[in-house]
Amino acid sequence: MIIVTGALGQLGGDVCRILKEKKIPHKGIDKNDVDITSEKEVISFFEKIDFDVLIHCAAYTAVDKAEEEKELCYAINAKGTENLARVCKEKNSAVIYISTDYVFSGEGEMPFEADDEKSPLSVYGKSKYEGEKAVMSLCEKYFIVRTSWVFGEQDRNFIATMLRLSETREEINVVCDQVGSPTYSSDLADLITQMAQTEKYGIYHGTNEGFCSWYELAKKVFEYKNIPMKVNPVTSEEYITPAKRPKNSRMSKSSLLKAGFSLLPHWEDAVERYLDKK
Ligand SMILES: NC(=O)c1ccc[n+]([C@@H]2O[C@H](COP(=O)([O-])OP(=O)(O)OC[C@H]3O[C@@H](n4cnc5c(N)ncnc54)[C@H](OP(=O)(O)O)[C@@H]3O)[C@@H](O)[C@H]2O)c1
């Protein structure tokens, strides 16, 4: 049996859908079932449930707001993850913890390897790294899967925002000096459900293939949808946000390949499949 946290979220929703399609026994849970920040709630919820793998997709994901809501962000991403990791340890179950490119500093231009130094720039990135450390210190059977720039059917993502803005605007400024990999939630969910059926524990990077800037992603969206929009490239210094974001979010897939998992499709292919549904 597989437990999926954050089942009403973007990624957790897709993981549950794919498990259902594959007829793999699972139970999706969200905040209304158990608040993961409460150790007491977590312990009593899992008392009567046995499971083999916990896919932990629940998180505090409001990157900019986290700079103000530091305590809540840590309560969910660090303490919440620790509470779940303890349950997994006690039940000798495996955990798949979804993490982020934001654990890295973003320096240089080379893709980060799974075990490269972590140096998060934001509260969100730091809290997710604390979650990684809790999983690594408490559990023996763990996967850490770092992803980036996720978009999915729930339309709470950069691409959906671009499409929404195109209804009222003819010109837009988009950051051109942050480079990473857009990732289709459904492609990532497929990889995660494959992992859940193996014992190939380890630290992986799970993103669609290839790299681009937010500016290039925006251009791709408007070109593919034939939307006339003037996209102006701007630098991170010109487009200030509360949370500092890494300029280099490239992540290497060498551990994925070494373990024999297939790489996800190229990001452009993923964006086209997503846009075809719009
Ligand atoms: N989105 C991205 O671009 C991105 C990039 C890199 C990594 N990630 C990671 O990928 C994973 C999935 O992200 P996502 O985009 O699917 O996030 P999401 O759509 O924001 O979903 C997160 C889910 O967690 C739930 N949750 C929040 N606080 C909780 C609590 N205290 N107890 C139980 N559940 C709680 C949320 O419920 P409510 O909505 O009710 O709060 C929501 O359903 C996360 O670990 C995230 O850090 C995401």
The ligand as a Tripos MOL2 file, in Angstrom:
@<TRIPOS>MOLECULE
LIG
   48    52     1     0     0
SMALL
NO_CHARGES

@<TRIPOS>ATOM
      1 N1          5.5620   23.7140   -7.8130 N.am      1 LIG1
      2 C1          6.8480   23.7700   -8.1410 C.2       1 LIG1
      3 O1          7.2560   24.4900   -9.0690 O.2       1 LIG1
      4 C2          7.8550   22.9470   -7.3910 C.ar      1 LIG1
      5 C3          9.2280   23.0690   -7.7330 C.ar      1 LIG1
      6 C4         10.1630   22.3070   -7.0330 C.ar      1 LIG1
      7 C5          9.7550   21.4200   -6.0380 C.ar      1 LIG1
      8 N2          8.4250   21.3290   -5.7330 N.ar      1 LIG1
      9 C6          8.0290   20.3900   -4.6700 C.3       1 LIG1
     10 O2          7.1310   19.4580   -5.2470 O.3       1 LIG1
     11 C7          6.1900   19.0080   -4.2600 C.3       1 LIG1
     12 C8          4.7770   19.1530   -4.8020 C.3       1 LIG1
     13 O3          4.5230   20.5280   -5.1270 O.3       1 LIG1
     14 P1          3.1250   21.0060   -5.7090 P.3       1 LIG1
     15 O4          3.4150   22.0290   -6.7330 O.co2     1 LIG1
     16 O5          2.2930   19.8210   -6.0390 O.co2     1 LIG1
     17 O6          2.5310   21.7420   -4.4060 O.3       1 LIG1
     18 P2          1.0270   22.1840   -4.1010 P.3       1 LIG1
     19 O7          0.1830   22.1200   -5.3300 O.co2     1 LIG1
     20 O8          1.1590   23.4730   -3.3620 O.co2     1 LIG1
     21 O9          0.5080   21.0490   -3.1120 O.3       1 LIG1
     22 C9          0.9620   20.9310   -1.8020 C.3       1 LIG1
     23 C10        -0.1110   20.2330   -1.0040 C.3       1 LIG1
     24 O10         0.3410   20.1200    0.3710 O.3       1 LIG1
     25 C11        -0.7560   20.3870    1.2160 C.3       1 LIG1
     26 N3         -0.3610   20.8560    2.5340 N.ar      1 LIG1
     27 C12         0.1130   22.0810    2.8790 C.ar      1 LIG1
     28 N4          0.2720   22.1570    4.2130 N.ar      1 LIG1
     29 C13        -0.0920   20.9570    4.7300 C.ar      1 LIG1
     30 C14        -0.1640   20.4360    6.0510 C.ar      1 LIG1
     31 N5          0.1850   21.1720    7.1210 N.pl3     1 LIG1
     32 N6         -0.5960   19.1690    6.2340 N.ar      1 LIG1
     33 C15        -0.9610   18.4170    5.1790 C.ar      1 LIG1
     34 N7         -0.9340   18.8580    3.8930 N.ar      1 LIG1
     35 C16        -0.5050   20.1200    3.6730 C.ar      1 LIG1
     36 C17        -1.4880   21.5150    0.4750 C.3       1 LIG1
     37 O11        -2.7980   21.6880    0.9940 O.3       1 LIG1
     38 P3         -3.4420   23.1710    0.9850 P.3       1 LIG1
     39 O12        -3.4720   23.6080   -0.4450 O.co2     1 LIG1
     40 O13        -4.7750   22.9600    1.6150 O.co2     1 LIG1
     41 O14        -2.5160   24.0290    1.8180 O.co2     1 LIG1
     42 C18        -1.4430   21.0170   -0.9610 C.3       1 LIG1
     43 O15        -2.5130   20.1500   -1.2480 O.3       1 LIG1
     44 C19         6.4830   19.8510   -3.0070 C.3       1 LIG1
     45 O16         7.3070   19.1040   -2.1580 O.3       1 LIG1
     46 C20         7.2590   21.0410   -3.5240 C.3       1 LIG1
     47 O17         8.1220   21.5760   -2.5360 O.3       1 LIG1
     48 C21         7.4610   22.0590   -6.3850 C.ar      1 LIG1
@<TRIPOS>BOND
     1     1     2 1
     2     2     3 2
     3     2     4 1
     4     4     5 ar
     5     4    48 ar
     6     5     6 ar
     7     6     7 ar
     8     7     8 ar
     9     8     9 1
    10     8    48 ar
    11     9    10 1
    12     9    46 1
    13    10    11 1
    14    11    12 1
    15    11    44 1
    16    12    13 1
    17    13    14 1
    18    14    15 2
    19    14    16 1
    20    14    17 1
    21    17    18 1
    22    18    19 2
    23    18    20 1
    24    18    21 1
    25    21    22 1
    26    22    23 1
    27    23    24 1
    28    23    42 1
    29    24    25 1
    30    25    26 1
    31    25    36 1
    32    26    27 ar
    33    26    35 ar
    34    27    28 ar
    35    28    29 ar
    36    29    30 ar
    37    29    35 ar
    38    30    31 1
    39    30    32 ar
    40    32    33 ar
    41    33    34 ar
    42    34    35 ar
    43    36    37 1
    44    36    42 1
    45    37    38 1
    46    38    39 2
    47    38    40 1
    48    38    41 1
    49    42    43 1
    50    44    45 1
    51    44    46 1
    52    46    47 1
@<TRIPOS>SUBSTRUCTURE
     1 LIG1         1 GROUP 0 **** ****
